[in-house]
Amino acid sequence: MESRGKVSVIIPVYNGEKTISKVLDSLISQTYKNWDVLVVNDGSTDKTLEVLAEYERKLPDKITVSSHDNIGQAATRNKAILDVSGEYIMFVDADDYVDPDYIECYVAAIESGDYDCVVGGFRRENSHG
């Protein structure tokens, strides 16, 4: 995949029709705009591909979808790394979503020093928020 952004976000997904829209919408709302997404469908048997096709159709300059037989999340991530060419690579899971400044914060962190990798935490949502 030819990179269209400085940051390539990889999202492996298996049967994520109920969650993938939330993560994609959260990426579309980013304050940092120089990114692209590769969503890799890992052999989903639900309507994940239909949902992804609609996002790819609406935002072809930002979202690319690829699909293969089920090989598992780790193998899907490793394979996807070979298919992106952004200066930076990020991973987001298909059942997560990110804050509007997510990418911006990571880019600022990695560019603030001579780093090979930046790792962050997460917040777990519960019934109280």
DSSP file with accessible surface (Angstrom, degrees, kcal/mol):
  #  RESIDUE AA STRUCTURE BP1 BP2  ACC     N-H-->O    O-->H-N    N-H-->O    O-->H-N    TCO  KAPPA ALPHA  PHI   PSI    X-CA   Y-CA   Z-CA
    1    1 A M              0   0   65      0, 0.0     2,-0.4     0, 0.0    84,-0.0   0.000 360.0 360.0 360.0 126.7    0.0    0.0    0.0
    2    2 A E        -     0   0  166     82,-0.1     2,-0.2     1,-0.1    84,-0.1  -0.603 360.0-115.9 -73.1 128.9    1.4    3.3   -0.9
    3    3 A S        -     0   0   26     -2,-0.4    -1,-0.1     1,-0.1     3,-0.1  -0.438  31.1-179.0 -71.3 137.4    1.4    5.6    2.1
    4    4 A R        +     0   0   96     -2,-0.2     2,-0.3     3,-0.1    -1,-0.1   0.221  68.5  43.3-113.2   8.5   -0.8    8.6    2.0
    5    5 A G  S    S-     0   0    8     29,-0.1    82,-0.3     1,-0.1    30,-0.2  -0.981  77.4-120.3-150.3 160.9    0.2    9.7    5.5
    6    6 A K  S    S+     0   0   53     28,-0.8    82,-2.4    -2,-0.3    81,-0.6   0.816 107.2  49.1 -68.0 -32.2    3.1   10.2    7.8
    7    7 A V  E    S-ab  35  88A   0     27,-1.7    29,-2.2    80,-0.2     2,-0.6  -0.949  71.8-161.4-113.9 124.0    1.4    7.8   10.2
    8    8 A S  E     -ab  36  89A   0     80,-3.1    82,-2.7    -2,-0.5     2,-0.5  -0.928   8.9-157.9-103.3 122.7    0.0    4.5    9.0
    9    9 A V  E     -ab  37  90A   0     27,-2.8    29,-3.0    -2,-0.6     2,-0.5  -0.892   3.9-156.7-102.2 127.0   -2.5    3.0   11.4
   10   10 A I  E     -ab  38  91A   0     80,-3.2    82,-2.1    -2,-0.5    29,-0.2  -0.904  10.5-177.1-106.4 128.8   -3.0   -0.8   11.2
   11   11 A I  E     -a   39   0A   0     27,-2.5    29,-2.4    -2,-0.5     2,-0.3  -0.926   9.0-161.4-126.0 105.0   -6.3   -2.3   12.5
   12   12 A P  E     -a   40   0A   7      0, 0.0    82,-0.8     0, 0.0     2,-0.4  -0.670  18.5-172.9 -78.5 140.2   -6.6   -6.0   12.3
   13   13 A V  E     +a   41   0A   4     27,-2.6    29,-3.3    -2,-0.3     2,-0.4  -0.997  21.3 177.8-142.0 135.8  -10.3   -7.1   12.5
   14   14 A Y  S    S-     0   0  114     -2,-0.4    29,-0.1    27,-0.2    27,-0.1  -0.972  81.6 -19.6-133.9 119.5  -12.1  -10.4   12.9
   15   15 A N  S    S+     0   0   56     -2,-0.4     3,-0.3     1,-0.1    -1,-0.1   0.916  86.9 145.3  49.2  54.6  -15.9  -10.3   13.1
   16   16 A G    >>  +     0   0    4      1,-0.2     4,-2.9     2,-0.1     3,-1.4   0.034  14.8 125.7-108.8  26.1  -15.9   -6.7   14.1
   17   17 A E  T 34 S+     0   0   68      1,-0.3     4,-0.3     2,-0.2    -1,-0.2   0.813  78.5  47.7 -57.5 -28.7  -19.1   -5.4   12.5
   18   18 A K  T 34 S+     0   0  193     -3,-0.3    -1,-0.3     1,-0.1     4,-0.1   0.656 124.7  26.7 -87.0 -14.8  -20.4   -4.1   15.8
   19   19 A T  T X> S+     0   0   50     -3,-1.4     4,-1.3     2,-0.1     3,-0.6   0.647  96.3  81.6-120.5 -22.8  -17.3   -2.3   16.9
   20   20 A I  H 3X S+     0   0    0     -4,-2.9     4,-2.3     1,-0.2     5,-0.2   0.837  87.7  59.2 -64.5 -31.6  -15.2   -1.2   13.8
   21   21 A S  H 3> S+     0   0   40     -4,-0.3     4,-3.0    -5,-0.3    -1,-0.2   0.903 102.1  54.2 -63.3 -39.2  -17.3    1.9   13.1
   22   22 A K  H <> S+     0   0  111     -3,-0.6     4,-1.9     2,-0.2    -1,-0.2   0.927 111.2  43.7 -63.5 -44.2  -16.5    3.4   16.5
   23   23 A V  H  X S+     0   0    0     -4,-1.3     4,-1.8    71,-0.4    75,-0.2   0.932 115.4  48.4 -68.5 -41.8  -12.7    3.0   16.0
   24   24 A L  H  X S+     0   0    1     -4,-2.3     4,-2.6     1,-0.2    -2,-0.2   0.932 111.0  50.5 -65.3 -41.0  -12.8    4.3   12.4
   25   25 A D  H  X S+     0   0   78     -4,-3.0     4,-1.4     1,-0.2    -1,-0.2   0.892 108.7  52.7 -62.6 -37.7  -15.0    7.3   13.4
   26   26 A S  H  < S+     0   0   16     -4,-1.9    -1,-0.2    -5,-0.2    -2,-0.2   0.861 111.0  46.9 -68.3 -31.2  -12.6    8.1   16.2
   27   27 A L  H >< S+     0   0    1     -4,-1.8     3,-1.8     1,-0.2    -2,-0.2   0.900 107.3  55.8 -74.5 -38.7   -9.7    8.1   13.8
   28   28 A I  H 3< S+     0   0   57     -4,-2.6    -2,-0.2     1,-0.3    -1,-0.2   0.840 104.6  56.1 -61.2 -28.7  -11.5   10.2   11.3
   29   29 A S  T 3< S+     0   0   76     -4,-1.4    -1,-0.3    -5,-0.2    -2,-0.2   0.268  80.1 136.3 -88.9  13.0  -12.0   12.8   14.0
   30   30 A Q    <   -     0   0    0     -3,-1.8    71,-0.2     1,-0.1    -3,-0.1  -0.286  55.0-143.6 -65.3 145.1   -8.3   13.2   14.7
   31   31 A T  S    S+     0   0   73     69,-2.7     2,-0.5     2,-0.0    70,-0.1   0.806  91.8  71.5 -73.1 -31.4   -6.7   16.6   15.2
   32   32 A Y        -     0   0   43     68,-0.5    71,-0.1     1,-0.1    -2,-0.1  -0.765  66.6-174.4 -85.8 127.9   -3.6   15.3   13.4
   33   33 A K        +     0   0  130     -2,-0.5     2,-1.7     1,-0.1    -1,-0.1   0.585  55.7  90.6-105.7 -10.4   -4.5   14.9    9.8
   34   34 A N        +     0   0   76    -29,-0.1   -27,-1.7   -28,-0.0   -28,-0.8  -0.461  69.2 101.9 -92.0  68.3   -1.4   13.3    8.1
   35   35 A W  E     -a    7   0A   7     -2,-1.7     2,-0.3   -30,-0.2   -27,-0.2  -0.928  46.6-163.6-141.8 162.7   -2.4    9.7    8.6
   36   36 A D  E     -a    8   0A   0    -29,-2.2   -27,-2.8    -2,-0.3     2,-0.4  -0.949  15.9-136.5-142.8 162.2   -3.9    6.7    6.7
   37   37 A V  E     -ac   9  63A   0     25,-3.3    27,-2.6    -2,-0.3     2,-0.6  -0.976   7.8-164.1-125.2 135.3   -5.4    3.5    7.9
   38   38 A L  E     -ac  10  64A   3    -29,-3.0   -27,-2.5    -2,-0.4     2,-0.6  -0.979  12.7-166.4-113.1 112.2   -5.0   -0.1    6.7
   39   39 A V  E     -ac  11  65A   0     25,-2.9    27,-2.4    -2,-0.6     2,-0.7  -0.913   5.7-158.6 -98.2 122.6   -7.8   -2.2    8.0
   40   40 A V  E     -ac  12  66A   3    -29,-2.4   -27,-2.6    -2,-0.6     2,-0.6  -0.904   6.2-148.6-109.1 110.4   -7.0   -5.9    7.6
   41   41 A N  E     -ac  13  67A   2     25,-3.1    27,-2.0    -2,-0.7     2,-1.0  -0.682   6.7-155.6 -77.6 117.3  -10.0   -8.2    7.6
   42   42 A D  E     - c   0  68A   5    -29,-3.3    30,-0.2    -2,-0.6    27,-0.1  -0.420  64.4 -63.2 -95.8  55.5   -8.8  -11.5    9.1
   43   43 A G  S    S-     0   0   20     -2,-1.0    27,-0.2    25,-0.8    -1,-0.1   0.820  71.6-169.5  75.2  33.2  -11.4  -13.8    7.5
   44   44 A S        -     0   0   20    -31,-0.3    -1,-0.1     1,-0.1     5,-0.1  -0.196  17.4-163.5 -56.3 145.6  -14.5  -12.3    9.2
   45   45 A T        +     0   0  114      3,-0.0    -1,-0.1     4,-0.0     2,-0.1   0.352  69.8  66.4-111.5   1.9  -17.7  -14.3    8.8
   46   46 A D  S    S-     0   0   45      0, 0.0     3,-0.4     0, 0.0     4,-0.1  -0.069 110.7 -72.1-101.1-151.7  -20.1  -11.5    9.8
   47   47 A K  S  > S+     0   0  115      1,-0.2     4,-1.9     2,-0.1     3,-0.4   0.157  90.1 117.3 -96.5  23.1  -20.8   -8.2    7.9
   48   48 A T  H  > S+     0   0    0      1,-0.2     4,-2.7     2,-0.2     5,-0.2   0.912  73.7  53.4 -54.7 -46.8  -17.4   -6.6    8.8
   49   49 A L  H  > S+     0   0   79     -3,-0.4     4,-2.5     1,-0.2    -1,-0.2   0.868 106.2  52.9 -61.3 -35.4  -16.4   -6.4    5.1
   50   50 A E  H  > S+     0   0  132     -3,-0.4     4,-1.5     2,-0.2    -1,-0.2   0.920 110.9  46.4 -65.3 -43.3  -19.7   -4.6    4.2
   51   51 A V  H  X S+     0   0   34     -4,-1.9     4,-1.7     1,-0.2    -2,-0.2   0.942 114.3  48.2 -63.4 -45.5  -19.0   -2.0    6.9
   52   52 A L  H  X S+     0   0    0     -4,-2.7     4,-2.7     1,-0.2     5,-0.2   0.886 105.9  57.3 -64.2 -39.4  -15.4   -1.6    5.8
   53   53 A A  H  X S+     0   0   52     -4,-2.5     4,-2.3     1,-0.2    -1,-0.2   0.885 105.1  52.2 -60.4 -37.1  -16.3   -1.2    2.2
   54   54 A E  H  X S+     0   0   76     -4,-1.5     4,-2.2     2,-0.2    -1,-0.2   0.922 110.9  46.1 -67.0 -42.1  -18.6    1.7    3.0
   55   55 A Y  H  X S+     0   0   31     -4,-1.7     4,-2.4     2,-0.2    -2,-0.2   0.918 113.2  49.5 -65.4 -42.8  -15.8    3.5    4.9
   56   56 A E  H  < S+     0   0   68     -4,-2.7    -2,-0.2     1,-0.2    -1,-0.2   0.898 111.1  50.2 -64.4 -37.3  -13.3    2.8    2.1
   57   57 A R  H  < S+     0   0  161     -4,-2.3    -1,-0.2    -5,-0.2    -2,-0.2   0.915 114.8  43.1 -66.3 -41.1  -15.8    4.1   -0.5
   58   58 A K  H  < S+     0   0  133     -4,-2.2    -2,-0.2     1,-0.2    -1,-0.2   0.821 129.2  25.5 -74.8 -32.6  -16.4    7.3    1.5
   59   59 A L    >X  +     0   0   47     -4,-2.4     4,-2.9    -5,-0.2     3,-1.8  -0.453  65.5 155.5-131.8  62.0  -12.7    8.0    2.4
   60   60 A P  T 34 S+     0   0   76      0, 0.0    -1,-0.1     0, 0.0    -3,-0.1   0.747  76.0  57.7 -65.6 -19.8  -10.5    6.3   -0.2
   61   61 A D  T 34 S+     0   0   97     -3,-0.1     3,-0.1     1,-0.1    -5,-0.1   0.611 120.5  26.8 -82.8 -11.2   -7.7    8.8    0.5
   62   62 A K  T <4 S+     0   0   39     -3,-1.8   -25,-3.3     1,-0.2     2,-0.5   0.702 114.9  54.7-117.7 -34.7   -7.6    7.7    4.2
   63   63 A I  E  <  +c   37   0A   1     -4,-2.9     2,-0.4    -8,-0.2    -1,-0.2  -0.931  51.3 178.5-119.8 126.1   -8.9    4.1    4.5
   64   64 A T  E     -c   38   0A  30    -27,-2.6   -25,-2.9    -2,-0.5     2,-0.4  -0.974  12.2-157.6-120.5 138.7   -7.7    1.0    2.7
   65   65 A V  E     +c   39   0A  24     -2,-0.4     2,-0.3   -27,-0.2   -25,-0.2  -0.951  11.9 177.0-118.1 133.2   -9.1   -2.4    3.3
   66   66 A S  E     -c   40   0A  39    -27,-2.4   -25,-3.1    -2,-0.4     2,-0.3  -0.911   9.5-160.8-126.7 162.2   -7.4   -5.7    2.7
   67   67 A S  E     +c   41   0A  65     -2,-0.3     2,-0.3   -27,-0.2   -25,-0.2  -0.996  15.6 158.2-145.9 144.6   -8.7   -9.2    3.4
   68   68 A H  E     -c   42   0A  29    -27,-2.0   -25,-0.8    -2,-0.3   -24,-0.1  -0.950  48.5 -70.1-152.8 172.7   -7.3  -12.7    3.8
   69   69 A D  S    S-     0   0  139     -2,-0.3   -26,-0.2     1,-0.2     2,-0.2  -0.289  71.7 -76.7 -63.8 156.3   -8.2  -16.0    5.3
   70   70 A N        +     0   0   88    -27,-0.2    -1,-0.2     1,-0.2   -27,-0.1  -0.343  62.3 152.3 -62.2 120.4   -8.1  -16.1    9.1
   71   71 A I        -     0   0   82     -2,-0.2     4,-0.4     1,-0.2    -1,-0.2   0.306  58.1 -98.8-127.4  -0.6   -4.5  -16.3   10.4
   72   72 A G     >  -     0   0   26    -30,-0.2     4,-2.2     3,-0.1    -1,-0.2   0.000  36.4 -79.5  96.3 158.3   -4.9  -14.7   13.8
   73   73 A Q  H  > S+     0   0   94      2,-0.2     4,-2.6     1,-0.2     5,-0.2   0.904 123.6  49.4 -64.3 -45.2   -4.3  -11.2   15.1
   74   74 A A  H  > S+     0   0   70      1,-0.2     4,-2.5     2,-0.2    -1,-0.2   0.947 114.4  44.4 -63.4 -47.0   -0.5  -11.4   15.6
   75   75 A A  H  > S+     0   0   41     -4,-0.4     4,-2.5     1,-0.2    -1,-0.2   0.888 112.5  53.6 -65.2 -36.2    0.1  -12.8   12.1
   76   76 A T  H  X S+     0   0    0     -4,-2.2     4,-2.4     2,-0.2    -2,-0.2   0.927 109.6  47.6 -64.0 -44.1   -2.3  -10.3   10.6
   77   77 A R  H  X S+     0   0   54     -4,-2.6     4,-1.9     2,-0.2    -2,-0.2   0.939 112.6  48.8 -60.4 -47.8   -0.4   -7.4   12.3
   78   78 A N  H  X S+     0   0  106     -4,-2.5     4,-0.8     1,-0.2    -2,-0.2   0.905 112.8  47.4 -60.9 -41.5    3.0   -8.8   11.1
   79   79 A K  H >< S+     0   0   97     -4,-2.5     3,-0.8     1,-0.2     4,-0.4   0.907 109.5  54.1 -65.7 -41.5    1.7   -9.2    7.5
   80   80 A A  H >< S+     0   0    1     -4,-2.4     3,-1.7     1,-0.2     4,-0.5   0.840  95.5  66.9 -64.8 -33.3    0.2   -5.7    7.5
   81   81 A I  H >< S+     0   0   66     -4,-1.9     3,-0.9     1,-0.3    -1,-0.2   0.870  98.8  53.6 -54.9 -34.9    3.5   -4.1    8.6
   82   82 A L  T << S+     0   0  143     -3,-0.8    -1,-0.3    -4,-0.8    -2,-0.2   0.669 105.9  54.5 -73.3 -15.9    4.8   -5.1    5.2
   83   83 A D  T <  S+     0   0   62     -3,-1.7     2,-0.3    -4,-0.4    -1,-0.2   0.371  97.6  70.0-102.3   1.2    1.9   -3.4    3.4
   84   84 A V    <   -     0   0   16     -3,-0.9   -82,-0.1    -4,-0.5     5,-0.1  -0.834  48.8-174.0-117.0 159.2    2.3    0.1    4.9
   85   85 A S        +     0   0   71     -2,-0.3   -82,-0.1   -80,-0.1     4,-0.1   0.195  34.2 135.0-139.6  19.0    4.9    2.8    4.3
   86   86 A G        -     0   0   12      1,-0.1   -80,-0.2     2,-0.1   -79,-0.2  -0.288  65.9-117.1 -62.9 156.1    4.1    5.6    6.7
   87   87 A E  S    S+     0   0  129    -81,-0.6     2,-0.4   -82,-0.3   -80,-0.2   0.861 104.0  33.3 -61.6 -35.4    7.1    7.0    8.5
   88   88 A Y  E    S-b    7   0A  46    -82,-2.4   -80,-3.1     2,-0.0     2,-0.4  -0.948  74.8-152.4-122.5 146.6    5.4    5.9   11.7
   89   89 A I  E     -b    8   0A  70     -2,-0.4     2,-0.3   -82,-0.2   -80,-0.2  -0.964  13.4-177.5-119.9 133.7    3.2    2.8   12.3
   90   90 A M  E     -b    9   0A  19    -82,-2.7   -80,-3.2    -2,-0.4     2,-0.4  -0.936  14.0-145.6-125.6 152.6    0.5    2.6   14.9
   91   91 A F  E     +b   10   0A  67     -2,-0.3     2,-0.4   -82,-0.2   -80,-0.2  -0.954  16.4 176.4-117.6 137.1   -1.7   -0.3   15.9
   92   92 A V        -     0   0    6    -82,-2.1     2,-0.2    -2,-0.4     6,-0.0  -0.997  27.9-124.4-134.7 137.0   -5.3    0.1   17.1
   93   93 A D    >   -     0   0   44     -2,-0.4     3,-1.6   -82,-0.1   -80,-0.1  -0.502  21.1-119.6 -80.7 154.4   -7.6   -2.8   17.9
   94   94 A A  T 3  S+     0   0   12    -82,-0.8   -71,-0.4     1,-0.3   -70,-0.1   0.630 111.9  50.6 -71.0 -13.9  -11.0   -3.1   16.2
   95   95 A D  T 3  S+     0   0  110    -73,-0.1    -1,-0.3   -72,-0.1     2,-0.2   0.204 100.8  78.8-109.1  16.5  -12.9   -2.9   19.4
   96   96 A D    <   -     0   0   71     -3,-1.6     2,-0.3   -76,-0.0    -4,-0.0  -0.604  58.8-158.2-108.4 174.6  -11.2    0.2   20.8
   97   97 A Y        -     0   0   96     -2,-0.2     2,-0.3   -71,-0.1   -74,-0.1  -0.962  12.5-137.2-148.9 160.8  -11.5    3.8   20.0
   98   98 A V        -     0   0   16     -2,-0.3    -6,-0.0   -75,-0.2     5,-0.0  -0.862  20.7-101.2-124.8 155.7   -9.1    6.7   20.5
   99   99 A D    >   -     0   0   60     -2,-0.3     3,-2.0     1,-0.1     4,-0.3  -0.321  42.6-105.8 -66.5 157.3   -9.2   10.3   21.8
  100  100 A P  T 3  S+     0   0   74      0, 0.0   -69,-2.7     0, 0.0   -68,-0.5   0.765 121.3  43.7 -59.7 -25.4   -9.2   13.1   19.2
  101  101 A D  T 3> S+     0   0   69    -71,-0.2     4,-2.7     1,-0.2     5,-0.2   0.196  80.5 114.1-104.4  17.9   -5.6   14.0   19.8
  102  102 A Y  H <> S+     0   0   54     -3,-2.0     4,-1.8     1,-0.2     5,-0.2   0.941  81.6  36.7 -54.0 -58.3   -4.4   10.3   20.0
  103  103 A I  H  > S+     0   0    0     -4,-0.3     4,-2.7     1,-0.2     5,-0.3   0.927 115.3  55.8 -65.6 -42.8   -2.1   10.4   16.9
  104  104 A E  H  > S+     0   0   90     -4,-0.2     4,-2.5     1,-0.2    -1,-0.2   0.915 107.5  49.4 -56.4 -43.2   -1.0   14.0   17.5
  105  105 A C  H  X S+     0   0   63     -4,-2.7     4,-2.3     1,-0.2    -1,-0.2   0.911 112.1  47.1 -64.8 -42.6    0.2   13.0   21.0
  106  106 A Y  H  X S+     0   0   48     -4,-1.8     4,-2.6    -5,-0.2     5,-0.2   0.911 112.5  48.9 -67.9 -41.3    2.2   10.0   19.8
  107  107 A V  H  X S+     0   0    8     -4,-2.7     4,-2.3     2,-0.2    -2,-0.2   0.941 112.1  49.4 -63.4 -44.2    3.8   11.9   16.9
  108  108 A A  H  X S+     0   0   60     -4,-2.5     4,-0.6    -5,-0.3    -2,-0.2   0.919 112.2  49.3 -60.6 -41.2    4.8   14.7   19.3
  109  109 A A  H >< S+     0   0   38     -4,-2.3     3,-0.9     1,-0.2     4,-0.2   0.941 113.0  44.2 -65.2 -47.3    6.2   12.2   21.8
  110  110 A I  H ><>S+     0   0   24     -4,-2.6     3,-0.8     1,-0.2     5,-0.7   0.858 114.6  49.7 -70.7 -29.3    8.3   10.3   19.2
  111  111 A E  H 3<5S+     0   0   90     -4,-2.3    -1,-0.2    -5,-0.2    -2,-0.2   0.546  94.2  75.3 -86.6  -1.5    9.6   13.5   17.6
  112  112 A S  T <<5S+     0   0   88     -3,-0.9     2,-0.3    -4,-0.6    -1,-0.2   0.536 111.0   1.0 -84.7  -6.1   10.6   15.0   20.9
  113  113 A G  T < 5S-     0   0   34     -3,-0.8     2,-1.3    -4,-0.2     0, 0.0  -0.899  93.8 -71.6-159.5-171.7   13.7   12.7   21.1
  114  114 A D  T   5S+     0   0  161     -2,-0.3     2,-0.3    -3,-0.0    -3,-0.1  -0.619  71.4 154.2 -95.9  74.6   15.7   10.1   19.4
  115  115 A Y      < -     0   0  128     -2,-1.3     3,-0.1    -5,-0.7    -2,-0.1  -0.801  40.8-167.3-110.0 147.2   13.2    7.2   19.9
  116  116 A D  S    S+     0   0  163     -2,-0.3     2,-0.3     1,-0.3    -1,-0.1   0.636  81.6  18.6 -95.9 -21.5   12.5    4.0   18.0
  117  117 A C        -     0   0   92     -7,-0.0     2,-0.4     2,-0.0    -1,-0.3  -0.996  57.0-160.7-152.8 142.9    9.3    3.3   19.7
  118  118 A V        -     0   0   45     -2,-0.3     2,-0.4    -3,-0.1    -8,-0.1  -0.999  14.0-171.7-126.5 130.5    6.6    5.1   21.8
  119  119 A V        -     0   0  125     -2,-0.4     2,-0.2   -13,-0.0    -2,-0.0  -0.966   5.4-174.9-123.3 137.4    4.2    3.1   24.0
  120  120 A G        -     0   0   42     -2,-0.4     2,-0.1     1,-0.1    -2,-0.0  -0.742  19.1-115.6-125.6 175.9    1.2    4.4   25.8
  121  121 A G        -     0   0   69     -2,-0.2     2,-0.3     1,-0.0    -1,-0.1  -0.101  23.4-138.0 -94.9-164.7   -1.4    3.3   28.2
  122  122 A F        -     0   0  158     -2,-0.1     2,-0.4     2,-0.0    -1,-0.0  -0.964   8.3-126.2-151.4 163.6   -5.1    3.0   27.9
  123  123 A R        -     0   0  190     -2,-0.3     2,-0.6     2,-0.0     0, 0.0  -0.961  20.3-141.2-114.4 136.8   -8.3    3.6   29.8
  124  124 A R        -     0   0  193     -2,-0.4     2,-0.3     0, 0.0    -2,-0.0  -0.874  16.9-140.3 -99.8 124.0  -10.8    0.9   30.4
  125  125 A E        +     0   0  112     -2,-0.6     2,-0.2     2,-0.0    -2,-0.0  -0.612  27.0 170.5 -82.1 140.2  -14.4    2.0   30.1
  126  126 A N    >   -     0   0  100     -2,-0.3     3,-2.1     0, 0.0    -1,-0.0  -0.728  54.4 -75.0-134.0-169.5  -17.0    0.6   32.5
  127  127 A S  T 3  S+     0   0  114      1,-0.3    -2,-0.0    -2,-0.2     0, 0.0   0.699 130.9  51.6 -66.3 -15.6  -20.6    1.3   33.5
  128  128 A H  T 3         0   0  172      1,-0.0    -1,-0.3     0, 0.0    -3,-0.0   0.326 360.0 360.0 -98.7   4.1  -19.4    4.4   35.4
  129  129 A G    <         0   0   71     -3,-2.1    -2,-0.1     0, 0.0    -1,-0.0   0.026 360.0 360.0 102.7 360.0  -17.5    5.8   32.4
